[in-house]
Amino acid sequence: MSHPSPIHLNVFVHTTGHHEASWLYPGSEPERTTDVGFYRELAAIAERGKFDSLFLADQLAVGRSVKHVAQGKLEPLTLLAALAGATERIGLIATASTTYSEPYNLARQFASLDHISGGRAGWNIVTSWSAEAAGNFGLAQRNSHADRYRRATEYVEVVRKLWDSWEDDARIYDRTRGVYADPGRIHAIDHGGEEFRVRGPLDIPRSPQGNPVLVQAGSSDEGRGFAARNAEAIFTAQQELGEAQAFYADVKGRAGALGRDPSGIKILPGLSPILGSTEAEAQALEDQLNDLTLPEVGLKHLSQRFDGFDFSVFPLDARIPIEAFPSPKTVQGAQSRSQIILNVVERERPTLRQLLRRLAGGRGHKVLAGTPDRIADHIQHWTESRAADGFNIMPATFPGGLAAFVDEVVPILQRRGLFRTDYAGRTLRDHYGLNWPQSRYARSA
C-alpha cells in the first residue's frame, strides 16, 4: 500500500461557504447551490490541491433560518455519484443517518458509490440530532441522545456484515463451466438484534476498498466511545490546543484499549481559514463577513444548539449569565457542540452580540483569520503537538475561499514537506494510510 504525507486535508463543502452570511458576500452565487456544475468546480479545485477527500454534510430538514441563509442542498450520495465521474483521485465522503434509514439500503448505496468511484467512498455516520428531522419521518419527537447511539452501534455492525457478505474472490467468471460466482463464498449474515433483523447477503459484490471508509463526527462521551470502536476518521470541533490534545489522546487511548491501532484513526478538527495578504487584510475580511450577519439568524442557530432555549430574552450588548445556559449534559441534540459554545462563554465572557459573531463563521469550529503563513503555522503546530492528524477545511466562502487555500496555503505545506505534492494511491484508504479490512467471512479469517 502507498502511504500518504503526514498531514491530511479534507474540504467540507457547504453551500456558498461556512460563514452564515457567505451568500451575501460580493461574488457569491447562491442560485448555484443545486447546480452540479458548481460542485464539480469545487471538487476540481480540491483535487488540484491534492486533498484527501471532499465531504458533504446532511440534516434531513430545512433549517430554521431559511429566510435569511442560503439552503437547499442536494442529497449527498446522489451528488457524490455525479462527482465520481468528474474526478479521479479525491475521496468522496457523504453523511447518512443511522436514525432515519435502514442498514440494507445504506450498505447498498455506499458499496455502489465505492464501485462507481473506484474505491474513494466514505460514510460519515451521524445519528441526526435535528428535532425538525424527526417530523419528516413520522416521529412526534426525536429519540434521546443515548437511544440514537444505541441504535447506531447495531446499525454499523449490520452494515459492516453486509459489506463483508461477499468474499473478495466470490466472483469466478468461469465461462467454460458457465459459473459466474461461488455461492459458498456469498454469505447470509442472519443478523438478529434489538433493533434490526437482516438476512443478507448484500446484492452487490464486495467493493474496491473492502469497506468504504467509516467517518464519525460526534465528540460527546457516547460519540467518543462509538468513534473509538468504529471510526477510521473523525471530524471534530476544537477551539483550543489543549482541548484538542485531550480529545486526541482520549479517543486514541480508547481505541488502543479496544485492541485497535490508534494510527488507524485520523482525527481532523474543523478549521475555517479567512486569508489575507496581511493580518490586517484578513481581519478586515472577517469583519466584513460578520457585519453582514443578522442577529436573528445567530439567535436561531444558538437556540438550536441548546434544544430550543430562547436566548433572545437577553440584551444583545450585555454579557449572558453563564448560569442561564442549559447544561450540555441535558442537551438531546449535539452535546459536544453545546459544550464547546459554553467553553467559549466561560473563557471569553462575550456579550450576546459578540458570541453570535464569534459563531457565525464556524458554528463552533475554529475560525482563523490571517496570512497564508499563519494558517500553515497553525496546521503544522497542531499536528506536531498531537492535537490533530490533519484538518477538515471549512472555507468561509466558496469557491474563492477554497481556491485561496489551495493556491496559497497548500504550497507552503508542500515546501515544508508536510503535505503531498501528488497522490500516491487511488483509493481513500490509500490517502489516509488505512489497512485493507478483510472480510469476516473469508476462509482465511
C-alpha positions in Angstrom: 0.0 0.0 0.0 1.2 3.5 -0.7 1.4 5.9 2.3 0.2 9.4 2.4 2.0 12.5 3.7 1.9 13.2 7.4 -0.9 15.8 7.2 -4.4 15.0 5.9 -6.7 17.7 4.4 -10.4 17.3 3.8 -12.7 20.0 2.4 -16.1 20.3 3.9 -18.4 21.6 1.1 -21.3 23.7 2.4 -23.5 25.7 0.0 -21.9 29.1 -0.6 -19.5 28.8 2.3 -19.3 28.2 6.0 -19.9 31.7 7.2 -23.6 32.1 7.7 -23.5 35.4 5.6 -21.4 33.9 2.8 -24.3 34.1 0.3 -24.4 37.9 0.9 -20.7 38.3 0.1 -19.9 40.0 -3.2 -19.4 37.4 -6.0 -21.3 34.7 -4.2 -23.7 32.6 -6.3 -26.4 31.2 -4.1 -28.5 30.3 -7.1 -26.0 27.5 -7.9 -26.4 25.5 -4.7 -28.5 23.0 -6.7 -26.2 23.1 -9.8 -24.0 20.1 -10.1 -21.6 22.1 -12.1 -20.9 24.3 -9.1 -19.8 21.2 -7.1 -17.7 19.9 -10.0 -15.8 23.2 -9.9 -15.2 22.9 -6.1 -14.1 19.2 -6.5 -11.7 20.2 -9.2 -10.1 22.9 -7.0 -9.8 20.5 -4.1 -8.3 17.7 -6.3 -5.9 20.3 -7.7 -4.8 20.9 -4.2 -4.3 17.1 -3.6 -6.9 17.0 -0.8 -7.5 13.6 0.7 -11.3 14.0 0.4 -14.4 16.1 -0.1 -17.1 15.9 2.5 -20.9 16.6 2.3 -23.0 17.1 5.4 -26.7 16.4 5.6 -29.5 17.4 8.0 -32.8 16.0 6.6 -34.7 19.1 7.3 -35.0 22.7 6.2 -33.1 24.9 8.6 -34.9 27.4 10.8 -33.1 30.3 9.1 -34.1 29.5 5.6 -35.5 33.1 5.2 -32.0 34.6 5.7 -29.5 31.8 5.0 -28.8 30.0 1.6 -30.0 26.4 1.9 -31.5 23.8 -0.4 -28.6 21.3 -0.7 -28.5 18.3 -3.0 -28.7 14.8 -1.5 -25.1 13.8 -0.7 -24.9 10.3 -2.2 -26.6 11.3 -5.4 -24.3 14.3 -5.8 -21.1 12.3 -5.0 -22.0 9.7 -7.6 -22.1 12.5 -10.1 -18.8 13.9 -8.8 -17.1 10.5 -9.0 -17.2 10.7 -12.8 -15.8 14.3 -12.8 -12.8 13.5 -10.5 -10.1 10.8 -10.4 -8.4 10.6 -7.0 -10.1 12.7 -4.4 -12.0 10.8 -1.7 -15.8 11.3 -1.6 -17.4 11.3 1.9 -21.2 11.5 2.4 -23.2 11.9 5.5 -26.0 9.4 6.1 -28.2 8.9 9.2 -28.5 5.7 11.3 -31.7 7.1 12.7 -33.7 7.7 9.6 -32.6 4.9 7.2 -32.3 1.1 7.0 -28.9 -0.7 7.1 -29.5 -2.8 3.9 -30.3 0.2 1.7 -27.5 2.3 3.1 -25.0 -0.6 2.7 -26.0 -0.9 -1.0 -25.7 2.8 -1.6 -22.2 3.2 -0.2 -21.0 0.0 -1.8 -22.3 1.3 -5.1 -20.5 4.6 -4.6 -17.3 2.8 -3.8 -17.6 0.8 -7.1 -18.6 3.9 -9.1 -15.7 5.9 -7.8 -13.1 3.1 -7.9 -12.6 2.9 -4.2 -13.0 6.5 -3.0 -16.2 6.4 -0.8 -16.5 7.2 2.8 -19.6 7.2 5.1 -19.9 10.0 7.7 -22.0 8.2 10.4 -24.5 10.5 12.1 -27.4 9.9 14.5 -29.3 13.1 13.4 -29.7 15.5 16.3 -32.1 17.9 14.5 -35.5 18.0 16.1 -37.0 19.1 12.8 -35.9 15.9 11.1 -38.0 13.7 13.3 -41.2 15.1 12.0 -40.2 14.4 8.4 -40.0 10.7 9.3 -43.3 10.3 11.2 -42.0 10.8 14.7 -43.5 13.2 17.2 -40.1 13.9 18.7 -36.5 12.8 18.2 -35.1 9.9 20.1 -32.9 10.6 23.1 -29.1 11.0 22.6 -28.4 7.6 24.3 -31.1 5.8 22.2 -29.7 7.2 19.0 -26.2 5.9 19.8 -27.5 2.6 20.9 -29.3 2.2 17.5 -26.2 3.4 15.7 -23.9 0.8 17.2 -26.0 -2.1 16.0 -26.7 -0.3 12.7 -23.0 -0.1 11.9 -22.5 -3.7 12.8 -25.2 -4.8 10.3 -23.7 -2.6 7.5 -20.2 -4.0 8.0 -21.5 -7.5 7.9 -23.4 -6.8 4.7 -20.2 -5.3 3.1 -18.4 -8.4 4.1 -21.1 -10.8 2.9 -19.3 -11.4 -0.5 -15.8 -12.7 -0.2 -13.3 -10.9 -2.3 -12.9 -13.9 -4.7 -16.6 -14.8 -4.8 -16.9 -14.0 -8.5 -15.2 -16.7 -10.6 -16.1 -15.8 -14.2 -15.6 -19.4 -15.4 -17.2 -19.1 -18.9 -16.2 -22.7 -19.7 -18.5 -24.1 -17.0 -20.9 -21.2 -17.0 -20.1 -20.3 -13.4 -20.3 -16.6 -12.5 -19.9 -16.9 -8.7 -19.4 -19.4 -6.0 -22.5 -19.4 -3.7 -20.3 -20.8 -0.9 -18.4 -17.5 -0.8 -21.5 -15.4 -0.6 -22.9 -15.4 2.9 -26.2 -14.7 4.6 -25.5 -12.6 7.7 -28.6 -13.7 9.6 -28.4 -10.8 11.9 -30.9 -10.7 14.8 -30.6 -7.9 17.3 -32.6 -5.5 19.4 -33.1 -3.0 16.6 -32.6 -5.0 13.3 -33.3 -8.4 11.7 -31.4 -8.6 8.4 -30.9 -11.8 6.5 -28.5 -10.8 3.7 -26.3 -11.2 1.8 -26.0 -7.8 0.1 -26.9 -7.9 -3.6 -23.7 -6.2 -4.7 -20.2 -7.7 -4.6 -17.6 -6.5 -2.2 -16.4 -3.0 -3.1 -12.9 -1.9 -4.1 -12.0 -0.8 -0.6 -13.5 -3.8 1.1 -15.5 -1.4 3.2 -15.9 2.2 2.4 -14.0 4.4 5.0 -16.0 4.9 8.2 -16.1 8.5 9.4 -17.7 9.9 12.6 -18.3 13.4 13.8 -19.7 13.2 17.4 -17.5 14.2 20.4 -19.7 13.6 23.4 -18.8 10.7 25.7 -21.0 8.4 23.7 -19.6 9.8 20.5 -16.0 9.2 21.6 -16.8 5.6 22.6 -18.5 5.0 19.3 -15.7 6.5 17.3 -13.0 4.5 19.2 -14.8 1.3 18.3 -15.8 2.1 14.7 -14.3 5.3 13.1 -11.3 5.5 10.8 -11.5 9.3 10.5 -13.1 11.7 12.9 -14.4 15.2 12.1 -14.4 17.2 15.4 -14.7 20.8 16.6 -12.0 22.0 18.9 -11.2 25.7 19.7 -8.1 25.5 21.9 -4.9 23.4 21.5 -5.2 21.9 25.0 -8.7 20.8 24.4 -7.7 19.3 21.1 -4.8 17.4 22.6 -7.0 16.0 25.3 -9.6 14.8 22.8 -6.9 13.3 20.6 -5.3 11.4 23.4 -8.7 10.3 24.8 -10.0 8.8 21.5 -6.7 7.2 20.5 -6.4 5.8 24.0 -9.9 4.3 23.9 -9.2 2.8 20.5 -6.0 1.2 21.8 -7.8 -0.2 24.8 -10.2 -1.9 22.4 -7.3 -3.6 20.6 -7.3 -1.2 17.6 -4.2 0.5 16.2 -4.6 4.2 17.2 -2.8 5.2 14.0 -5.8 3.8 12.1 -8.0 6.7 13.3 -7.3 10.1 11.6 -8.5 13.0 13.8 -9.4 16.1 11.7 -10.7 19.2 13.6 -12.6 21.7 11.6 -10.8 24.9 10.6 -12.4 27.8 8.8 -9.5 29.9 7.3 -10.0 33.5 6.3 -7.0 34.5 4.2 -5.4 37.9 3.5 -2.1 39.1 2.2 -1.6 40.8 5.6 -3.1 40.2 9.1 -5.0 43.4 8.7 -6.4 42.4 5.4 -7.6 39.1 6.8 -9.2 40.7 9.8 -10.9 43.2 7.6 -12.4 40.3 5.5 -13.6 38.6 8.7 -15.2 41.8 9.9 -16.9 42.4 6.5 -18.5 38.9 6.7 -19.5 39.4 10.3 -21.0 42.8 9.5 -23.3 41.0 7.0 -24.8 38.8 9.7 -28.3 39.2 11.1 -28.7 38.7 14.9 -31.9 36.8 14.4 -30.1 34.2 12.4 -27.4 33.7 15.0 -30.0 33.5 17.7 -31.9 30.7 15.9 -28.6 28.8 15.5 -27.6 29.2 19.1 -31.1 28.2 20.3 -31.0 25.1 18.2 -27.7 24.0 19.9 -29.4 24.2 23.3 -32.7 22.4 22.5 -34.7 25.5 21.7 -33.6 27.6 24.7 -34.7 31.2 23.9 -31.6 33.5 24.1 -33.5 36.5 22.7 -34.6 37.4 26.2 -31.1 38.7 26.8 -29.9 42.1 25.6 -27.5 41.8 22.6 -24.9 44.0 24.1 -24.8 42.5 27.6 -22.9 39.5 28.8 -25.1 36.4 29.1 -25.1 34.9 32.6 -23.3 31.6 32.4 -25.8 30.0 34.8 -28.5 30.8 32.2 -27.1 28.2 29.8 -28.7 24.8 29.9 -26.2 22.1 30.9 -24.7 20.4 27.8 -25.3 17.0 29.5 -29.1 17.6 29.3 -29.0 18.5 25.6 -30.5 15.8 23.4 -29.1 17.3 20.2 -25.4 17.8 19.6 -24.0 17.7 23.1 -20.3 18.2 22.2 -21.1 21.4 20.2 -23.1 22.9 23.0 -20.2 22.2 25.4 -17.8 24.0 23.0 -20.0 27.0 23.0 -20.3 27.1 26.7 -16.5 26.8 27.0 -16.1 29.9 24.8 -18.6 31.8 27.0 -16.7 30.8 30.2 -13.3 31.6 28.7 -14.1 34.9 26.9 -17.2 36.2 28.7 -18.6 37.8 25.5 -21.7 39.8 25.1 -24.5 38.0 23.3 -23.8 40.0 20.1 -20.1 39.1 20.3 -20.9 35.4 20.8 -23.2 35.4 17.7 -20.4 37.0 15.6 -17.9 34.5 17.1 -20.1 31.6 16.0 -21.2 33.0 12.6 -18.1 31.7 10.8 -17.7 28.1 12.0 -20.7 27.2 14.2 -18.3 26.1 17.0 -15.4 25.2 14.7 -12.2 27.2 14.9 -12.2 30.3 12.7 -8.7 31.7 11.9 -8.1 34.9 10.0 -4.5 35.5 8.9 -1.9 35.3 6.3 -1.2 32.0 4.4 1.9 31.5 6.6 0.0 32.0 9.8 -2.6 29.4 8.7 0.1 27.0 7.7 1.9 27.6 11.0 -1.3 26.7 12.9 -1.8 23.5 10.9 1.8 22.4 11.5 1.8 23.3 15.2 -1.4 21.3 15.9 -0.3 18.3 14.0 3.1 18.3 15.6 1.6 18.8 19.0 -0.6 15.6 18.7 -3.8 17.6 18.6 -4.7 16.6 15.0 -3.7 14.3 12.1 -4.9 17.0 9.7 -7.9 19.3 9.2 -11.4 19.5 7.9 -11.0 22.7 6.0 -14.2 24.8 6.0 -13.8 27.9 3.8 -15.8 30.9 4.8 -16.8 31.4 1.1 -17.0 29.2 -2.0 -15.3 29.0 -4.4 -13.0 31.9 -3.5 -12.0 30.7 0.0 -11.2 27.2 -1.2 -9.2 28.4 -4.1 -7.2 30.8 -1.9 -6.3 28.0 0.5 -5.3 25.7 -2.3 -3.2 28.3 -4.1 -1.6 30.0 -1.0 -1.6 27.6 1.9 -1.1 24.2 0.3 2.2 25.2 -1.4 3.6 26.3 1.9 2.8 23.0 3.5 4.3 21.2 0.5 7.5 23.2 0.7 7.8 22.3 4.3 7.5 18.6 3.4 4.2 18.3 5.3 1.8 17.6 2.6 1.8 15.5 -0.6 2.7 17.1 -3.9 0.8 14.4 -5.8 -1.4 11.4 -5.0 0.5 8.2 -4.3 -2.6 5.9 -4.3 -6.0 5.7 -5.9 -8.4 5.0 -3.0 -9.4 6.9 0.1 -7.8 4.2 2.2 -4.6 4.9 0.3 -4.8 8.6 1.0 -5.4 8.0 4.7 -2.9 5.2 5.0 -5.5 2.8 6.3 -5.3 -1.0 6.2 -7.5 -3.2 4.0 -10.4 -4.7 6.1 -10.5 -8.4 5.5 -14.0 -9.9 5.2 -15.0 -11.6 8.4 -16.4 -14.5 6.2 -13.1 -15.1 4.3 -11.9 -18.7 4.6 -8.5 -17.5 5.9 -10.1 -15.4 8.6 
